[in-house]
Amino acid sequence: MKRAISQGFIVTLAATVSLAAHGETLRLSHFWPSASAVHKEIFEVWADSVEEASQGELDVQIFPSGTLSKPDHAYQGAVDGISDIAASLQGYTAGRFPLSEIVQLPGVSSSATQGSCILQTMFDEGLIDNEYQDVKVLFLFTTGPAYLHTRSTDIQSPSDLAGLRIRRPSDVAGEMLSSLGANPIGMPAPDIYTSLQRGVMDGLSFPWEAMRVFGINELVDYHLEVPYYSGAVMAVMNRDAYEALSDQARAVIDQHSGMTWSQVAGEVYHHLDAVGREEALEQGDTIHTVEDPLSDPMWAGPLEEGTERYLTRLEERGLENAREVYERALTLRDECGE
């Protein structure tokens, strides 16, 4: 069945590949809800384009909401063949993508489109490709900046975070939150609503897009826009599944990989961030903004400390090029724009 293409995102291929139609099914697993714009405007659009370009040889069956593999097992599920394709955050597999997660550090990215360009470029340049040897990478992208959202605490300075139980989406975010005095708690995104509702935690770190997608805006009253972190996201394919395809089908998958689709995803997230923020404003929430935390006397020290601690930890693991990757990420800020 043809899925609707939302928001006008249509990717035109340079050439149509003629294929014999025998209906190879590819199972795509991700954790976003089926009603979400992320599902509809990224993954359904990608699947439709693949099916159309393959002229019926490839059929993409999407399993949203973690129904095929849970968020923290999605990547390994693709490696093991539970799914043929998986999309998930690198932060859900702690320690497995340490260099990729450098794009998440404060000051590297200020928007989803910029972060997506930086991350995909680092992969294309071979700076982080060793982290994905178990899979065929389709495209990499990022969320917009993740901010701090709390139920009953109006955070305006780092001292206001002292002792608060804040959900952290990755190791990098955990480093930052710890340096700010918070108590980071790890859990997959779909579990946040219930945990926040039950008082298991005091707040969370999320981009505006996710606040709306997972219905969290309705549970919190205070937001601090301090761009201390961005989420890294991957769409990857099982290597055996990719190699088993015909030459023509592999060409279609290759055409649906790389920077073009990284930017499609980044644009979707960029738009959704604006929608999520507007929703919070409409319900009367309090929003404070720290425009440039690395130049702010209250925020710069803790964030720089967290960045240094993360890079040092990578070097202690034997990743001697960690600072090289970090410096390249900073250089790419200008090349990728905002």
PyMOL commands that set and color helices and strands:
alter all, ss='L'
color gray80, all
select helices_A, chain A and resi 37-53+71-80+90-92+100-104+112-124+129-132+158-161+171-179+189-197+208-213+217-219+239-243+247-255+259-282+293-295+300-316+322-336
alter helices_A, ss='H'
color red, helices_A
select strands_A, chain A and resi 24-29+58-63+85-89+135-150+165-168+183-186+203-206+222-238+286-289
alter strands_A, ss='S'
color yellow, strands_A
deselect
rebuild
show_as cartoon
